[in-house]
């Protein structure tokens, strides 16, 4: 009997999780779900985060040390950053176009605004996002560059939020290995080659539990959801965001077909396990090990490209999040009866683009970026909690959707860059038990 493909297993797990969550809601089983089901999903996410930094370190150093030529790395780096900026600007523009055409904020009643304000404006999570954004806005223009350089490599390697510092250290070490010559660098290269293979095998083992984990994650999302009446009131706004995200998936498919000459449906099918995990975890960082495994083994992108493009993308490429910010910012102004000029909307494009660089690839980071965008276009400080309260109820489900777009965008750019430098080959799929006969 043919084994069911992983993406179907994950999808079945998600559907069962949704049904189970709704049953628990109706039978007052929220406490049972949080005590006995939620920990399963949390453990799975922790395992993915556990291997994210070792994978970046080993994969990036291996990829750079395999180049033999520093000029190749420069070509890959420049193309990667350039394409990421272009796709982010396009994502923000799509969001602004849709929200201006569909005007979702005009349909929100004063009663709904009052209810949302009462429910969420004093929410501790909303206040924390405002405080975090205030800290970021209080920094200098080159602070993000300063933050990229670690003063302690071991401290950077011990904190998933310092991914840019890990990338900087890995690149620095990899280039230094190139410069001392192949013979002297060989012992260190063998160490990281071996570590890379081991971590990828860990990904395979962790993914065996993915269907059960996404069941737990989705069940918990359902039982912890907010007031259905409030969610319904925000349905038009959520619909505009989701429509924009779907258009981005179409845009990526066109890029794949145009620049790599690959079937976009094949691309989406091979990426579906990573996309479904991104949806379940709401975290590009947690999904990164799976994204790298799918892109390298199932799509055929050479490690020299994927090891740089994907970790950088998980940190600075936030197409889905940037699109959401554009829609959310204009929606808040529409709902509060405030005007946005064309210049303000250009400011949204620039601010959302800059805010996406260095934003943490974790759940809720988009809300912090949104505060920065709202401040940049002059939303009065006293209205800021009200503005965030307007969208807070649907932020988690939209966060799940926009993370799918973030991950898909990373994979798309890795394919385009790989094709442009002749590093897009045939897939070489590995399974968790490939070497099992040697040790059993």
C-alpha positions in Angstrom: 0.0 0.0 0.0 1.4 3.4 -1.0 2.2 5.7 1.8 0.1 8.9 2.0 2.2 11.9 1.0 3.3 14.1 3.9 1.3 17.2 2.9 -1.9 15.1 2.9 -1.0 13.7 6.3 -0.5 17.3 7.6 -3.7 18.5 6.0 -5.7 15.7 7.6 -4.2 16.5 10.9 -5.2 20.2 10.5 -8.8 19.3 9.6 -9.1 16.9 12.5 -7.6 19.6 14.8 -10.2 22.2 13.6 -13.1 19.8 14.1 -11.8 18.7 17.6 -11.3 22.4 18.6 -14.9 23.2 17.6 -16.2 20.2 19.6 -14.2 21.3 22.6 -15.6 24.8 22.3 -19.2 23.4 22.4 -18.5 21.0 25.3 -16.5 23.5 27.4 -13.4 21.4 26.9 -11.0 24.4 26.6 -9.1 23.5 29.8 -8.7 19.9 28.6 -7.3 21.2 25.3 -4.9 23.6 26.9 -3.7 21.0 29.5 -3.4 17.9 27.3 -3.4 18.9 23.6 -1.6 22.2 23.4 1.7 20.9 24.9 2.1 18.5 22.0 2.1 21.3 19.5 4.4 23.4 21.7 6.9 20.6 22.0 7.0 20.3 18.2 7.5 24.0 17.7 10.3 23.9 20.3 12.0 21.1 18.4 11.9 23.1 15.2 13.3 26.2 16.9 15.9 24.0 18.6 17.6 23.1 15.3 17.0 26.4 13.5 20.3 28.0 14.6 22.5 24.9 14.2 21.0 24.5 10.7 21.7 28.1 9.7 25.2 27.9 11.1 26.2 24.6 9.5 24.3 25.2 6.2 25.6 28.8 5.6 29.2 27.9 6.5 29.1 24.9 4.2 27.5 26.8 1.4 30.0 29.6 1.5 33.0 27.3 1.9 31.9 25.3 -1.1 31.9 28.4 -3.3 35.7 28.5 -3.8 35.2 32.0 -5.1 34.0 35.0 -3.0 32.7 36.9 -6.1 30.0 34.2 -6.4 28.8 35.0 -2.9 28.6 38.7 -3.8 26.5 37.9 -6.8 24.1 35.7 -4.8 23.9 38.3 -2.0 23.1 41.3 -4.2 20.5 39.4 -6.2 18.9 38.1 -3.1 18.5 41.5 -1.4 17.4 43.2 -4.6 14.7 40.6 -5.4 13.5 40.6 -1.8 13.1 44.4 -1.8 11.2 44.3 -5.1 8.7 41.6 -4.0 8.1 43.4 -0.7 7.3 46.7 -2.5 4.9 44.8 -4.8 3.2 43.1 -1.8 2.7 46.5 -0.1 1.3 48.0 -3.3 -1.2 45.1 -3.8 -2.4 45.6 -0.2 -2.8 49.4 -0.7 -4.6 48.9 -4.0 -7.1 46.4 -2.5 -7.9 48.3 0.6 -8.5 51.6 -1.3 -10.7 49.8 -3.8 -12.8 47.7 -1.4 -12.9 50.2 1.6 -13.4 47.6 4.3 -13.2 50.2 7.1 -16.3 52.1 5.9 -18.6 49.2 6.9 -17.5 49.1 10.6 -20.2 50.5 12.9 -19.6 52.8 15.8 -21.0 50.0 18.1 -18.4 47.5 16.8 -15.6 50.1 17.3 -16.8 50.7 20.9 -17.0 47.0 21.6 -13.6 46.3 20.2 -12.1 49.3 22.1 -13.6 48.1 25.4 -12.4 44.5 24.8 -8.9 45.1 23.6 -7.5 48.6 24.1 -6.3 47.7 27.6 -5.1 44.3 26.6 -1.6 43.5 27.9 -0.5 42.1 24.6 -1.6 45.3 22.7 0.3 47.4 25.3 3.4 45.3 25.0 3.4 45.7 21.2 3.2 49.5 21.5 6.0 49.5 24.0 8.2 47.3 21.8 7.5 49.5 18.8 8.4 52.7 20.8 11.8 51.2 21.7 12.5 50.4 18.0 11.4 53.9 16.9 13.7 55.5 19.5 16.8 54.1 17.8 19.1 55.7 15.3 18.9 55.2 11.5 21.8 52.7 11.4 20.7 50.8 14.5 19.6 47.8 12.5 23.2 47.5 11.1 24.7 47.8 14.5 22.3 45.1 15.8 23.5 42.7 13.0 27.0 42.5 14.5 27.2 40.4 17.7 29.7 41.2 20.4 29.5 37.6 21.7 29.0 34.8 19.2 27.9 32.3 21.8 25.2 34.7 23.1 23.9 35.1 19.5 23.9 31.4 19.0 21.8 30.9 22.1 19.0 33.2 21.1 16.6 32.6 18.2 15.7 36.3 18.1 19.2 37.2 17.1 19.1 35.3 13.8 20.7 38.2 11.9 23.7 38.1 14.2 24.0 34.3 13.6 23.8 34.9 9.8 26.5 37.6 10.1 28.8 35.4 12.2 28.3 32.4 9.8 29.1 34.5 6.7 32.2 36.0 8.5 33.4 32.5 9.5 32.7 31.1 6.0 34.5 33.8 4.2 37.5 33.5 6.6 37.6 29.8 5.8 37.8 30.6 2.1 40.6 33.1 2.6 42.9 30.7 4.6 42.9 28.2 1.7 41.2 24.9 1.1 43.8 22.7 2.8 43.9 24.6 6.1 40.1 25.0 6.2 39.5 21.3 5.4 39.1 20.1 9.1 36.6 22.8 10.0 34.8 22.2 6.7 34.4 18.5 7.4 33.0 19.4 10.9 30.3 21.7 9.5 29.5 19.3 6.5 28.8 16.6 9.0 26.8 18.9 11.3 24.7 19.9 8.4 23.9 16.3 7.4 23.0 15.5 11.1 20.7 18.5 11.5 18.9 17.7 8.2 18.3 14.2 9.5 16.9 15.7 12.7 14.4 17.7 10.4 13.3 14.4 8.8 12.8 12.8 12.3 10.9 15.8 13.6 8.6 15.8 10.5 7.4 12.3 11.3 5.3 13.9 14.1 4.1 16.9 12.0 0.5 15.6 11.4 -0.1 15.0 15.2 1.6 18.4 16.0 -0.5 20.5 13.6 -3.7 18.7 15.0 -2.7 20.0 18.4 -1.7 23.5 17.2 -5.0 24.0 15.3 -7.1 22.7 18.1 -5.6 25.2 20.5 -6.1 28.0 18.0 -9.8 27.2 17.8 -10.5 26.9 21.5 -8.6 30.2 22.2 -10.4 32.2 19.5 -12.2 35.4 20.3 -15.9 36.4 20.3 -17.4 35.0 17.0 -19.6 38.2 16.7 -16.5 40.4 16.7 -14.8 38.1 14.2 -17.8 38.4 11.9 -17.8 42.2 12.1 -14.2 42.1 10.9 -14.8 39.6 8.1 -14.6 42.2 5.3 -11.2 43.5 6.5 -9.9 39.9 6.9 -11.2 39.1 3.5 -9.2 41.9 1.9 -6.0 40.7 3.6 -6.6 37.1 2.5 -7.4 38.2 -1.1 -4.1 40.1 -1.2 -2.2 37.1 0.2 -3.7 34.9 -2.4 -2.7 37.3 -5.2 0.8 37.2 -3.8 0.8 33.4 -4.2 -0.4 33.9 -7.8 2.4 36.4 -8.3 5.0 33.9 -7.0 3.7 31.2 -9.3 4.1 33.6 -12.3 7.7 34.3 -11.2 8.5 30.6 -10.9 7.0 29.8 -14.3 8.7 32.8 -16.0 12.2 32.8 -14.5 12.8 29.1 -13.6 10.6 27.5 -16.3 9.2 25.1 -13.6 5.6 24.2 -13.2 4.2 26.4 -10.5 1.7 23.8 -9.4 4.6 21.4 -8.9 6.4 24.1 -6.9 3.4 24.7 -4.6 2.9 20.9 -4.1 6.5 20.4 -3.1 6.4 23.4 -0.7 3.0 22.5 0.8 4.4 20.8 3.9 6.4 23.9 4.8 3.4 26.1 4.0 1.1 24.1 6.2 3.6 24.2 9.0 3.9 28.0 8.5 0.2 28.2 8.8 0.1 26.1 12.0 3.0 27.8 13.8 2.7 31.4 12.5 6.5 31.5 12.6 8.9 31.7 9.7 11.8 31.0 12.0 10.2 27.8 13.3 9.4 26.7 9.8 12.9 27.5 8.4 14.4 24.0 8.9 11.5 22.5 6.9 11.6 25.2 4.3 15.3 24.5 3.7 14.8 20.8 3.5 12.0 21.1 1.0 13.8 23.7 -1.2 17.1 21.8 -1.3 15.9 18.1 -1.5 12.5 18.4 -3.2 13.0 21.4 -5.5 16.7 21.1 -6.3 18.1 24.4 -5.1 21.8 24.1 -4.4 22.9 24.5 -0.8 25.3 27.3 -1.8 22.2 29.4 -2.6 19.5 28.1 -0.2 21.9 28.4 2.8 22.1 32.1 2.3 18.8 33.1 0.7 16.4 31.3 3.1 17.8 32.3 6.5 18.1 35.9 5.3 14.6 35.7 3.9 13.2 34.4 7.2 14.5 37.5 8.8 14.1 40.4 6.3 11.6 39.1 3.7 8.1 39.7 5.1 5.9 40.1 2.0 2.8 38.7 3.7 3.3 40.8 6.8 4.1 43.9 4.8 0.9 43.5 2.7 -1.1 43.0 5.9 0.4 46.2 7.4 -0.7 48.2 4.4 -4.2 46.9 4.5 -4.5 47.2 8.4 -3.1 50.8 8.5 -5.6 52.1 5.9 -8.4 50.1 7.4 -7.8 51.7 10.8 -7.9 55.2 9.3 -11.0 54.4 7.4 -12.8 52.9 10.4 -11.9 55.9 12.6 -13.0 58.4 9.9 -9.5 59.8 9.3 -8.0 60.8 6.0 -4.8 59.4 4.4 -3.2 61.5 1.6 -1.3 59.9 -1.4 1.9 61.0 0.3 0.9 59.2 3.5 0.4 56.0 1.5 3.8 56.4 -0.1 5.1 56.7 3.5 3.4 53.4 4.3 5.2 51.7 1.5 8.6 53.0 2.6 8.1 52.5 6.3 6.6 49.0 5.9 9.6 48.1 3.7 12.2 49.3 6.3 10.3 47.9 9.2 10.3 44.4 7.7 14.2 44.4 7.8 15.3 42.9 11.0 11.8 42.2 12.3 11.6 39.0 14.3 10.4 36.0 12.4 8.0 35.0 15.3 4.2 35.2 15.9 3.0 38.7 16.6 6.0 40.6 15.1 3.7 42.1 12.4 1.8 44.0 15.1 4.9 45.7 16.3 5.8 46.7 12.7 2.2 48.0 12.3 2.6 50.4 15.2 5.7 51.8 13.5 3.8 52.2 10.3 0.8 53.9 12.0 3.1 56.3 13.9 4.8 57.2 10.6 1.6 58.4 9.0 0.5 60.5 12.0 -2.1 58.4 13.8 -2.7 60.3 17.1 -1.0 58.5 20.0 -4.3 58.4 22.0 -5.9 56.5 19.1 -3.2 53.9 18.8 -4.6 51.4 21.3 -8.0 51.8 19.6 -6.5 51.2 16.2 -4.8 48.0 17.3 -7.9 46.9 19.2 -9.8 47.1 15.9 -7.7 44.4 14.3 -6.5 42.4 17.3 -9.3 39.9 17.3 -8.4 38.6 13.8 -4.6 39.1 14.1 -3.8 35.4 14.9 -5.6 33.8 12.0 -4.3 36.4 9.6 -0.8 35.9 11.1 -1.1 32.3 10.2 -2.0 33.2 6.6 0.6 35.8 6.1 3.4 33.5 7.4 2.5 31.1 4.5 3.1 33.9 2.1 6.4 34.8 3.8 7.7 31.3 3.5 6.5 30.9 -0.1 8.2 34.1 -1.0 11.5 32.9 0.5 11.3 29.7 -1.5 10.4 31.6 -4.7 13.4 33.9 -4.5 15.7 31.0 -3.7 14.6 29.3 -6.9 15.1 32.5 -9.0 18.5 33.3 -7.6 19.6 29.6 -8.0 18.4 29.6 -11.6 20.3 32.9 -12.3 23.6 31.5 -11.1 23.2 28.0 -12.5 22.5 26.3 -9.2 19.0 24.9 -9.8 19.3 21.2 -10.3 17.3 18.0 -10.0 15.7 17.2 -6.6 17.5 14.6 -4.4 15.0 13.5 -1.8 16.3 11.9 1.4 14.3 9.9 3.9 14.8 9.5 7.7 15.6 5.8 7.3 18.1 6.0 4.3 20.9 4.8 6.5 18.9 2.8 9.0 20.1 -0.6 7.7 23.6 0.3 8.7 22.7 0.8 12.4 19.8 -1.4 13.1 
